[in-house]
């Protein structure tokens, strides 16, 4: 179940990126919880079901973790401490890039069935690292 990336993940993340960017305060900050609110809003605006939004959240959490965030799930629930908008957008941009690479890898796969984890491994091994998501 953890290897499933919904087809709607990329549009949801792109719309979330736009929403978070527009909602930043004048100091260039946002709450981590606002990212999750924007993710839900983007999913409902695109007509994605709740499971797709949750699976997209998992993609974002794994991306945040790979970029060095120690407790990403806690960050996305936080309404007390602000984070720099540049950091929030970096997480979202990397998640968008990852889903784009995954989608392109699936399109280039030879005829036959491959699991998403194999495609992910193949994509990341080209970059010199192996990541299992």
PEGICOR-V925962 format. One record per residue. N is the residue number from 0. RES is the residue in one letter. SS is DSSP state (h for helix, s for strand, l for the rest). D_CENTER is the distance of its C-alpha to the mean C-alpha in Angstrom with 1 decimal. Layout:
N_RES_SS_D_CENTER ; N_RES_SS_D_CENTER
This chain:
0_X_l_16.1 ; 1_X_l_13.4 ; 2_X_l_13.2 ; 3_X_l_12.6 ; 4_X_l_9.8 ; 5_X_l_11.1 ; 6_X_l_12.4 ; 7_X_l_11.2 ; 8_X_h_7.4 ; 9_X_h_7.9 ; 10_X_h_10.4 ; 11_X_h_8.7 ; 12_X_h_5.9 ; 13_X_h_9.1 ; 14_X_h_11.3 ; 15_X_h_9.4 ; 16_X_h_9.8 ; 17_X_h_13.4 ; 18_X_h_14.1 ; 19_X_h_13.2 ; 20_X_h_15.2 ; 21_X_h_18.0 ; 22_X_h_18.3 ; 23_X_l_18.7 ; 24_X_l_22.2 ; 25_X_l_24.9 ; 26_X_l_24.3 ; 27_X_l_20.8 ; 28_X_s_19.2 ; 29_X_s_17.2 ; 30_X_s_16.8 ; 31_X_h_13.7 ; 32_X_h_14.6 ; 33_X_h_14.5 ; 34_X_h_10.7 ; 35_X_h_10.8 ; 36_X_h_13.8 ; 37_X_h_12.2 ; 38_X_h_9.4 ; 39_X_h_12.5 ; 40_X_h_14.6 ; 41_X_h_12.5 ; 42_X_h_12.5 ; 43_X_h_16.2 ; 44_X_h_17.0 ; 45_X_l_15.8 ; 46_X_l_17.7 ; 47_X_l_15.0 ; 48_X_l_16.3 ; 49_X_h_15.2 ; 50_X_h_14.2 ; 51_X_h_11.7 ; 52_X_h_10.1 ; 53_X_h_10.4 ; 54_X_h_9.0 ; 55_X_h_5.8 ; 56_X_h_6.2 ; 57_X_h_7.1 ; 58_X_h_4.3 ; 59_X_h_2.9 ; 60_X_h_6.7 ; 61_X_h_7.6 ; 62_X_h_6.2 ; 63_X_h_8.1 ; 64_X_h_10.8 ; 65_X_h_11.3 ; 66_X_l_11.8 ; 67_X_l_14.5 ; 68_X_l_13.5 ; 69_X_l_16.1 ; 70_X_l_15.2 ; 71_X_h_11.5 ; 72_X_h_12.4 ; 73_X_h_15.4 ; 74_X_h_13.9 ; 75_X_l_12.0 ; 76_X_l_15.4 ; 77_X_l_17.5 ; 78_X_l_19.7 ; 79_X_l_22.3 ; 80_X_l_21.1 ; 81_X_s_19.6 ; 82_X_s_17.2 ; 83_X_s_17.4 ; 84_X_h_15.5 ; 85_X_h_15.3 ; 86_X_h_13.3 ; 87_X_h_10.9 ; 88_X_h_10.6 ; 89_X_h_10.4 ; 90_X_h_7.3 ; 91_X_h_5.6 ; 92_X_h_7.9 ; 93_X_h_7.3 ; 94_X_h_3.8 ; 95_X_h_6.0 ; 96_X_h_8.8 ; 97_X_h_7.9 ; 98_X_h_7.7 ; 99_X_h_10.7 ; 100_X_h_12.5 ; 101_X_h_12.1 ; 102_X_h_13.5 ; 103_X_h_16.2 ; 104_X_h_17.1 ; 105_X_h_17.7 ; 106_X_h_19.8 ; 107_X_h_21.9 ; 108_X_l_22.6 ; 109_X_l_26.3 ; 110_X_l_27.7 ; 111_X_l_27.2 ; 112_X_l_24.6 ; 113_X_l_22.0 ; 114_X_l_19.5 ; 115_X_h_15.8 ; 116_X_h_16.2 ; 117_X_h_19.1 ; 118_X_h_17.3 ; 119_X_h_14.6 ; 120_X_h_17.5 ; 121_X_h_19.4 ; 122_X_h_16.8 ; 123_X_h_16.3 ; 124_X_h_20.1 ; 125_X_h_20.8 ; 126_X_l_19.2 ; 127_X_l_21.3 ; 128_X_l_19.1 ; 129_X_l_18.3 ; 130_X_l_15.1 ; 131_X_l_14.8 ; 132_X_l_11.7
